[in-house]
Structure formats: C-alpha cells, structure tokens
C-alpha cells in the first residue's frame, strides 16, 4: 500500500461560514501525507465538498480529523439548504485510485465508519460498495427522507445503522460512509428562476427518467443568485462525460426557451471526463489546472 492512492470526498452541511470552513480544511491540511485538492462551498446548498487525496492511511486519518472537527462544531437543527442531507457530516465516500482496489477502499470506509461511530456516538450507514445490504447500495435510497425523517426512521427500529447507536442525535443526524467509483459532480446554472423548468430538465437528463446513462440529476433553486440549476452526479464519466451532460441540459433548456448562464465543477475531475473538449465549451470559463485529478496522481 506504500504507493497506493485513495481519494476521499466528504460533504459537510455548512456552506456559508468561511471561518468554520477554513477550520475544517485546517484539520485535513494538518494530517501528514494528505493533500487537500479543493474545497467547494455553496451558500444556497449550504454545503461544502472537500476533495482529499493521498496514501490510504493518511486519507483515513484526515477523514477522521475532519469528522471530529465537523461533529464537534455543527448543529443541524439550525441548518437549511436546498441540497438533500441527513447529517452534519453528510457523506464520506472513498474512491480507489492508483495502486488501490475497491476492497481496499471498503476496508478504509468501514474503519472510518467504526471510528466516527465510536468516538462521536452517531449512527453510521454504509452505502455503495461498502453497503451491508442490497437496499443500501444507492445513496438516494440510504438518504431517503433526509434529516427530517431520521428520528422516526430510527425509532421504527426496522432500519438500524451499520455502526453506532440507533438513536437520533439532533445535532449531528447520521453519517453516510461509502466506497465507490470515481464520480464527477457537475452543475449547470440556467438563465432563469423557473424551478419547475429546472426540475423538468433534470428529469429528462437523468437515467431514471430515460435520459443519459449513469446520470443522477436534480433541479434546484439558487435563491441568493435568483437562478435555478440542474445539479448532476455523473456516476460513470466514460458512459456520460461532462460535454454530453452539458449539451443535453443546454438542448433541453433551449426547448423551453431558456439559456445557460454557466456551469460549475464540484471538486476535481479526471481529464478524460472532458472527452477532448475544453472547459470553456462546457460553461467553465474559470477552470484551473488544480481541478484536474490527473495532476495530483502524477505528482504522487
């Protein structure tokens, strides 16, 4: 495992308080061997995504350090944002990269899950390749109902967490931990405030609606910007790369006489996800080389 690399992409339910966001980032930076590639925060989502890479032991330690800082700081009772969430530390997925197998990532995910549950006494659920039940493979299924439904879900007793106590923690909610394939989070901002249109476009684009393969999509409002967006997870960029997703959203928007304002990449992405197109062609005029995962893998 000496040369192995793994990525961790914790999603935190805080997207507005810059001091807090920097405190969480500092916990990662203080971990020897872990590299914080990017922090993407959004005030409307009220959510931040931390992209971390390094050898598995370093990334595991960084994830636990970040978890401790987040769970000691945030109180979900005061949280409201447009993005679905079930916990203050909402999801903690691990992605195997060079010299690391999915089995290695599952082992890291479960050690982190046990560590978080043991130290903080919060419910932890595993999903994707780390799932212990078939019905917990898909993130939307594990997070169904979100924080608001969690207390009743735990009280019912028929869906116990994989780790930690089956009791509701109103401050922290639950933590969802995974081992999964590389995912590209890509959002397209529409030049419109029509939420119904954004939701219709998302329905046409996502795989479950008969759209693009390996694409999840939601139409979400961006109140602070007076716009709406189509928020997408590209679960397999080889099946649906960024340009294919962007072009399809633009086409669906044009059918409704709506333009595209811009796009945003949440976290980092491999060069291959652009399928030979330039960032400008998919609505990313301010794209920087630091958002290419390949650069970190090559440096390591």
C-alpha positions as a LaTeX table, in Angstrom:
\begin{tabular}{lrrr}
\hline
Residue & $x$ (\AA) & $y$ (\AA) & $z$ (\AA) \\
\hline
Unk1 & 0.00 & 0.00 & 0.00 \\
Unk2 & 3.07 & 2.32 & 0.14 \\
Unk3 & 2.39 & 3.79 & $-3.34$ \\
Unk4 & $-1.37$ & 3.42 & $-3.26$ \\
Unk5 & $-3.58$ & 6.48 & $-3.63$ \\
Unk6 & $-7.14$ & 6.94 & $-2.49$ \\
Unk7 & $-9.49$ & 9.90 & $-2.71$ \\
Unk8 & $-11.99$ & 10.98 & $-0.06$ \\
Unk9 & $-14.75$ & 13.50 & $-0.78$ \\
Unk10 & $-16.50$ & 14.44 & 2.49 \\
Unk11 & $-19.63$ & 16.57 & 2.10 \\
Unk12 & $-20.29$ & 18.87 & 5.05 \\
Unk13 & $-23.55$ & 20.65 & 5.87 \\
Unk14 & $-22.00$ & 24.13 & 6.04 \\
Unk15 & $-21.58$ & 26.42 & 3.07 \\
Unk16 & $-21.75$ & 29.95 & 4.47 \\
Unk17 & $-19.43$ & 30.44 & 7.44 \\
Unk18 & $-15.94$ & 30.87 & 5.96 \\
Unk19 & $-14.22$ & 30.66 & 9.32 \\
Unk20 & $-15.78$ & 27.28 & 10.00 \\
Unk21 & $-14.96$ & 26.04 & 6.51 \\
Unk22 & $-11.33$ & 27.00 & 6.99 \\
Unk23 & $-11.23$ & 25.27 & 10.36 \\
Unk24 & $-12.41$ & 22.06 & 8.71 \\
Unk25 & $-9.83$ & 22.47 & 5.94 \\
Unk26 & $-7.09$ & 23.01 & 8.50 \\
Unk27 & $-7.87$ & 19.61 & 10.05 \\
Unk28 & $-7.10$ & 17.99 & 6.70 \\
Unk29 & $-4.01$ & 20.06 & 5.99 \\
Unk30 & $-2.60$ & 19.17 & 9.40 \\
Unk31 & $-2.67$ & 15.44 & 8.52 \\
Unk32 & 0.75 & 14.29 & 7.22 \\
Unk33 & 0.54 & 12.79 & 3.73 \\
Unk34 & $-2.99$ & 14.02 & 2.95 \\
Unk35 & $-3.42$ & 16.63 & 0.21 \\
Unk36 & $-6.47$ & 18.90 & 0.18 \\
Unk37 & $-7.06$ & 19.36 & $-3.55$ \\
Unk38 & $-10.14$ & 21.58 & $-3.41$ \\
Unk39 & $-12.88$ & 23.00 & $-1.21$ \\
Unk40 & $-16.14$ & 23.84 & $-2.95$ \\
Unk41 & $-18.71$ & 25.69 & $-0.84$ \\
Unk42 & $-22.16$ & 26.89 & $-1.87$ \\
Unk43 & $-24.35$ & 29.16 & 0.29 \\
Unk44 & $-27.64$ & 28.07 & $-1.30$ \\
Unk45 & $-26.85$ & 24.38 & $-0.96$ \\
Unk46 & $-25.42$ & 25.30 & 2.49 \\
Unk47 & $-22.87$ & 22.59 & 1.82 \\
Unk48 & $-19.14$ & 22.21 & 1.27 \\
Unk49 & $-17.28$ & 19.46 & $-0.55$ \\
Unk50 & $-13.69$ & 18.68 & 0.47 \\
Unk51 & $-11.56$ & 16.73 & $-2.03$ \\
Unk52 & $-8.66$ & 14.90 & $-0.36$ \\
Unk53 & $-6.06$ & 12.55 & $-1.88$ \\
Unk54 & $-3.09$ & 10.60 & $-0.58$ \\
Unk55 & $-2.00$ & 7.17 & 0.66 \\
Unk56 & $-4.86$ & 5.30 & 2.33 \\
Unk57 & $-3.56$ & 5.63 & 5.92 \\
Unk58 & $-3.14$ & 9.40 & 5.51 \\
Unk59 & $-6.54$ & 9.92 & 3.91 \\
Unk60 & $-8.18$ & 7.75 & 6.56 \\
Unk61 & $-6.60$ & 9.88 & 9.29 \\
Unk62 & $-7.62$ & 13.09 & 7.51 \\
Unk63 & $-11.21$ & 11.90 & 7.22 \\
Unk64 & $-11.35$ & 11.15 & 10.95 \\
Unk65 & $-9.79$ & 14.52 & 11.79 \\
Unk66 & $-12.30$ & 16.34 & 9.60 \\
Unk67 & $-15.16$ & 14.32 & 11.08 \\
Unk68 & $-14.11$ & 15.25 & 14.60 \\
Unk69 & $-13.94$ & 18.96 & 13.76 \\
Unk70 & $-17.30$ & 18.93 & 11.95 \\
Unk71 & $-19.22$ & 16.89 & 14.51 \\
Unk72 & $-17.83$ & 18.94 & 17.37 \\
Unk73 & $-18.86$ & 22.18 & 15.63 \\
Unk74 & $-22.05$ & 21.92 & 13.60 \\
Unk75 & $-25.64$ & 21.73 & 14.82 \\
Unk76 & $-28.02$ & 20.55 & 12.12 \\
Unk77 & $-31.05$ & 21.96 & 13.96 \\
Unk78 & $-30.08$ & 25.38 & 12.63 \\
Unk79 & $-29.34$ & 24.18 & 9.08 \\
Unk80 & $-31.43$ & 24.86 & 5.98 \\
Unk81 & $-30.24$ & 24.47 & 2.40 \\
Unk82 & $-31.54$ & 23.33 & $-0.97$ \\
Unk83 & $-29.39$ & 20.19 & $-1.20$ \\
Unk84 & $-30.60$ & 16.91 & 0.35 \\
Unk85 & $-28.76$ & 15.93 & 3.56 \\
Unk86 & $-29.13$ & 13.62 & 6.52 \\
Unk87 & $-26.24$ & 14.72 & 8.71 \\
Unk88 & $-23.83$ & 17.48 & 9.65 \\
Unk89 & $-21.12$ & 15.30 & 8.11 \\
Unk90 & $-23.43$ & 14.09 & 5.38 \\
Unk91 & $-21.43$ & 11.70 & 3.21 \\
Unk92 & $-17.85$ & 10.40 & 3.37 \\
Unk93 & $-17.08$ & 8.44 & 0.18 \\
Unk94 & $-13.71$ & 6.82 & $-0.55$ \\
Unk95 & $-12.55$ & 6.29 & $-4.13$ \\
Unk96 & $-9.69$ & 3.91 & $-5.03$ \\
Unk97 & $-7.12$ & 5.43 & $-7.38$ \\
Unk98 & $-3.64$ & 4.23 & $-8.34$ \\
Unk99 & $-2.48$ & 1.01 & $-6.68$ \\
Unk100 & $-5.63$ & 0.76 & $-4.58$ \\
Unk101 & $-8.51$ & $-1.69$ & $-5.08$ \\
Unk102 & $-12.17$ & $-1.30$ & $-4.27$ \\
Unk103 & $-11.68$ & $-3.86$ & $-1.50$ \\
Unk104 & $-9.03$ & $-1.55$ & $-0.02$ \\
Unk105 & $-11.46$ & 1.36 & $-0.19$ \\
Unk106 & $-14.19$ & $-0.68$ & 1.51 \\
Unk107 & $-11.80$ & $-1.54$ & 4.33 \\
Unk108 & $-10.89$ & 2.14 & 4.80 \\
Unk109 & $-14.56$ & 3.18 & 4.70 \\
Unk110 & $-15.54$ & 0.69 & 7.36 \\
Unk111 & $-12.65$ & 1.63 & 9.64 \\
Unk112 & $-13.65$ & 5.27 & 9.35 \\
Unk113 & $-17.31$ & 4.39 & 9.95 \\
Unk114 & $-16.42$ & 2.49 & 13.11 \\
Unk115 & $-14.13$ & 5.29 & 14.23 \\
Unk116 & $-16.75$ & 8.00 & 13.75 \\
Unk117 & $-19.48$ & 5.99 & 15.47 \\
Unk118 & $-17.21$ & 5.01 & 18.33 \\
Unk119 & $-15.88$ & 8.47 & 19.07 \\
Unk120 & $-18.99$ & 10.54 & 18.45 \\
Unk121 & $-21.84$ & 8.12 & 19.18 \\
Unk122 & $-23.71$ & 8.89 & 15.95 \\
Unk123 & $-25.49$ & 6.48 & 13.59 \\
Unk124 & $-23.40$ & 5.48 & 10.57 \\
Unk125 & $-24.78$ & 3.87 & 7.43 \\
Unk126 & $-22.63$ & 2.32 & 4.68 \\
Unk127 & $-23.57$ & 2.66 & 1.01 \\
Unk128 & $-22.26$ & 1.85 & $-2.49$ \\
Unk129 & $-19.56$ & $-0.86$ & $-2.41$ \\
Unk130 & $-19.34$ & $-0.59$ & 1.40 \\
Unk131 & $-23.06$ & $-1.37$ & 1.81 \\
Unk132 & $-24.00$ & $-4.27$ & 4.04 \\
Unk133 & $-27.46$ & $-4.65$ & 2.47 \\
Unk134 & $-28.54$ & $-4.57$ & $-1.19$ \\
Unk135 & $-31.11$ & $-1.88$ & $-0.49$ \\
Unk136 & $-28.36$ & 0.44 & 0.76 \\
Unk137 & $-26.27$ & 0.47 & $-2.40$ \\
Unk138 & $-27.73$ & 3.69 & $-3.81$ \\
Unk139 & $-27.12$ & 6.95 & $-1.94$ \\
Unk140 & $-30.62$ & 8.36 & $-2.61$ \\
Unk141 & $-32.12$ & 5.24 & $-1.01$ \\
Unk142 & $-29.94$ & 5.47 & 2.09 \\
Unk143 & $-30.59$ & 9.20 & 2.47 \\
Unk144 & $-34.31$ & 8.99 & 1.65 \\
Unk145 & $-36.33$ & 11.35 & 3.82 \\
Unk146 & $-33.18$ & 13.13 & 4.95 \\
Unk147 & $-32.56$ & 14.60 & 8.38 \\
Unk148 & $-36.24$ & 15.42 & 8.89 \\
Unk149 & $-37.26$ & 11.73 & 8.63 \\
Unk150 & $-34.30$ & 10.29 & 10.54 \\
Unk151 & $-35.78$ & 10.39 & 14.06 \\
Unk152 & $-38.86$ & 8.39 & 13.03 \\
Unk153 & $-36.73$ & 6.05 & 10.92 \\
Unk154 & $-34.51$ & 5.18 & 13.87 \\
Unk155 & $-37.44$ & 4.92 & 16.28 \\
Unk156 & $-39.19$ & 2.41 & 14.00 \\
Unk157 & $-36.30$ & 0.01 & 14.53 \\
Unk158 & $-36.52$ & $-1.70$ & 11.14 \\
Unk159 & $-33.61$ & 0.17 & 9.56 \\
Unk160 & $-30.81$ & 0.17 & 12.15 \\
Unk161 & $-27.48$ & 1.84 & 11.37 \\
Unk162 & $-24.44$ & $-0.24$ & 10.48 \\
Unk163 & $-22.41$ & 1.40 & 13.24 \\
Unk164 & $-23.25$ & 3.46 & 16.28 \\
Unk165 & $-26.38$ & 3.71 & 18.40 \\
Unk166 & $-29.83$ & 3.51 & 16.79 \\
Unk167 & $-30.86$ & 6.76 & 18.40 \\
Unk168 & $-31.45$ & 10.21 & 16.97 \\
Unk169 & $-28.79$ & 12.85 & 17.56 \\
Unk170 & $-30.49$ & 16.17 & 16.71 \\
Unk171 & $-27.16$ & 17.98 & 16.38 \\
Unk172 & $-25.36$ & 15.53 & 14.11 \\
Unk173 & $-28.01$ & 13.46 & 12.36 \\
Unk174 & $-26.37$ & 10.47 & 10.69 \\
Unk175 & $-23.19$ & 9.92 & 8.68 \\
Unk176 & $-23.18$ & 8.00 & 5.39 \\
Unk177 & $-19.85$ & 6.36 & 4.52 \\
Unk178 & $-19.03$ & 4.69 & 1.21 \\
Unk179 & $-16.51$ & 3.13 & $-1.10$ \\
Unk180 & $-17.44$ & 3.99 & $-4.67$ \\
Unk181 & $-16.19$ & 4.58 & $-8.18$ \\
Unk182 & $-14.96$ & 7.98 & $-9.32$ \\
Unk183 & $-17.87$ & 10.39 & $-9.63$ \\
Unk184 & $-17.98$ & 13.79 & $-11.32$ \\
Unk185 & $-20.28$ & 16.37 & $-9.70$ \\
Unk186 & $-21.25$ & 18.90 & $-12.33$ \\
Unk187 & $-23.91$ & 21.63 & $-12.15$ \\
Unk188 & $-25.38$ & 23.81 & $-14.89$ \\
Unk189 & $-26.84$ & 27.19 & $-13.95$ \\
Unk190 & $-29.82$ & 28.21 & $-16.06$ \\
Unk191 & $-30.53$ & 31.82 & $-17.03$ \\
Unk192 & $-33.91$ & 31.51 & $-15.35$ \\
Unk193 & $-35.63$ & 31.39 & $-11.97$ \\
Unk194 & $-38.17$ & 28.80 & $-13.18$ \\
Unk195 & $-37.76$ & 25.90 & $-10.74$ \\
Unk196 & $-40.41$ & 23.79 & $-12.47$ \\
Unk197 & $-38.41$ & 24.05 & $-15.70$ \\
Unk198 & $-35.18$ & 23.08 & $-13.95$ \\
Unk199 & $-36.88$ & 20.04 & $-12.44$ \\
Unk200 & $-38.33$ & 19.05 & $-15.82$ \\
Unk201 & $-34.89$ & 19.36 & $-17.44$ \\
Unk202 & $-33.32$ & 17.29 & $-14.67$ \\
Unk203 & $-35.98$ & 14.62 & $-15.14$ \\
Unk204 & $-35.25$ & 14.48 & $-18.87$ \\
Unk205 & $-31.49$ & 14.29 & $-18.33$ \\
Unk206 & $-31.20$ & 11.69 & $-15.57$ \\
Unk207 & $-31.03$ & 7.99 & $-16.32$ \\
Unk208 & $-34.07$ & 7.10 & $-14.22$ \\
Unk209 & $-36.17$ & 9.39 & $-16.42$ \\
Unk210 & $-34.94$ & 7.80 & $-19.64$ \\
Unk211 & $-32.11$ & 10.27 & $-20.13$ \\
Unk212 & $-28.36$ & 9.83 & $-20.08$ \\
Unk213 & $-26.77$ & 6.68 & $-18.70$ \\
Unk214 & $-25.19$ & 6.83 & $-15.23$ \\
Unk215 & $-26.52$ & 10.32 & $-14.54$ \\
Unk216 & $-28.39$ & 11.49 & $-11.46$ \\
Unk217 & $-29.93$ & 14.97 & $-11.68$ \\
Unk218 & $-31.99$ & 17.38 & $-9.60$ \\
Unk219 & $-33.46$ & 20.77 & $-10.37$ \\
Unk220 & $-32.58$ & 23.12 & $-7.50$ \\
Unk221 & $-33.16$ & 26.81 & $-6.74$ \\
Unk222 & $-30.30$ & 29.22 & $-6.09$ \\
Unk223 & $-32.14$ & 31.94 & $-4.15$ \\
Unk224 & $-29.13$ & 34.14 & $-3.49$ \\
Unk225 & $-28.44$ & 34.31 & $-7.23$ \\
Unk226 & $-32.04$ & 34.49 & $-8.46$ \\
Unk227 & $-31.41$ & 31.44 & $-10.67$ \\
Unk228 & $-32.04$ & 27.71 & $-10.83$ \\
Unk229 & $-29.63$ & 24.93 & $-11.63$ \\
Unk230 & $-29.53$ & 21.36 & $-12.85$ \\
Unk231 & $-27.31$ & 19.59 & $-10.32$ \\
Unk232 & $-25.81$ & 16.35 & $-11.64$ \\
Unk233 & $-23.75$ & 13.41 & $-10.49$ \\
Unk234 & $-22.03$ & 11.70 & $-13.42$ \\
Unk235 & $-21.61$ & 8.23 & $-11.94$ \\
Unk236 & $-19.50$ & 6.97 & $-14.86$ \\
Unk237 & $-17.86$ & 9.69 & $-16.96$ \\
Unk238 & $-16.89$ & 7.07 & $-19.54$ \\
Unk239 & $-20.57$ & 6.48 & $-20.29$ \\
Unk240 & $-21.60$ & 10.12 & $-19.96$ \\
Unk241 & $-18.73$ & 12.61 & $-19.95$ \\
Unk242 & $-19.11$ & 16.24 & $-18.97$ \\
Unk243 & $-19.72$ & 17.55 & $-22.52$ \\
Unk244 & $-22.56$ & 15.08 & $-23.12$ \\
Unk245 & $-24.27$ & 16.15 & $-19.89$ \\
Unk246 & $-23.77$ & 19.85 & $-20.61$ \\
Unk247 & $-25.03$ & 19.60 & $-24.19$ \\
Unk248 & $-28.12$ & 17.66 & $-23.14$ \\
Unk249 & $-29.02$ & 20.21 & $-20.46$ \\
Unk250 & $-28.49$ & 23.05 & $-22.91$ \\
Unk251 & $-30.68$ & 21.33 & $-25.52$ \\
Unk252 & $-33.46$ & 20.67 & $-23.01$ \\
Unk253 & $-33.25$ & 24.25 & $-21.77$ \\
Unk254 & $-33.38$ & 25.63 & $-25.33$ \\
Unk255 & $-36.56$ & 23.61 & $-25.95$ \\
Unk256 & $-38.08$ & 25.67 & $-23.14$ \\
Unk257 & $-36.60$ & 28.96 & $-24.42$ \\
Unk258 & $-34.14$ & 29.08 & $-21.52$ \\
Unk259 & $-30.46$ & 29.85 & $-21.84$ \\
Unk260 & $-27.49$ & 28.51 & $-19.88$ \\
Unk261 & $-25.58$ & 31.02 & $-17.77$ \\
Unk262 & $-22.60$ & 28.88 & $-16.74$ \\
Unk263 & $-21.54$ & 25.58 & $-15.20$ \\
Unk264 & $-19.56$ & 24.57 & $-12.12$ \\
Unk265 & $-17.45$ & 21.58 & $-11.28$ \\
Unk266 & $-17.87$ & 20.50 & $-7.66$ \\
Unk267 & $-14.48$ & 19.15 & $-6.60$ \\
Unk268 & $-11.99$ & 17.70 & $-9.07$ \\
Unk269 & $-12.36$ & 15.59 & $-12.20$ \\
Unk270 & $-10.10$ & 13.46 & $-14.42$ \\
Unk271 & $-9.02$ & 14.95 & $-17.73$ \\
Unk272 & $-10.78$ & 12.11 & $-19.56$ \\
Unk273 & $-14.14$ & 13.32 & $-18.21$ \\
Unk274 & $-13.90$ & 16.26 & $-20.64$ \\
Unk275 & $-13.78$ & 13.88 & $-23.63$ \\
Unk276 & $-11.36$ & 16.08 & $-25.51$ \\
Unk277 & $-13.38$ & 19.29 & $-25.10$ \\
Unk278 & $-12.10$ & 22.45 & $-23.47$ \\
Unk279 & $-13.57$ & 23.74 & $-20.18$ \\
Unk280 & $-14.90$ & 26.86 & $-21.90$ \\
Unk281 & $-17.07$ & 24.71 & $-24.17$ \\
Unk282 & $-18.94$ & 23.28 & $-21.15$ \\
Unk283 & $-19.51$ & 26.56 & $-19.34$ \\
Unk284 & $-16.39$ & 26.59 & $-17.14$ \\
Unk285 & $-14.53$ & 29.81 & $-18.05$ \\
Unk286 & $-12.68$ & 30.00 & $-14.71$ \\
Unk287 & $-11.49$ & 26.39 & $-14.71$ \\
Unk288 & $-7.97$ & 25.95 & $-13.31$ \\
Unk289 & $-5.41$ & 23.09 & $-13.61$ \\
Unk290 & $-5.77$ & 22.41 & $-9.87$ \\
Unk291 & $-9.18$ & 20.89 & $-10.59$ \\
Unk292 & $-7.66$ & 18.08 & $-12.67$ \\
Unk293 & $-7.29$ & 14.91 & $-10.62$ \\
Unk294 & $-4.59$ & 13.67 & $-13.03$ \\
Unk295 & $-2.17$ & 16.32 & $-11.79$ \\
Unk296 & $-2.29$ & 15.04 & $-8.21$ \\
Unk297 & $-1.97$ & 11.40 & $-9.25$ \\
Unk298 & 1.02 & 12.24 & $-11.46$ \\
Unk299 & 2.68 & 14.26 & $-8.69$ \\
Unk300 & 2.27 & 11.40 & $-6.23$ \\
\hline
\end{tabular}
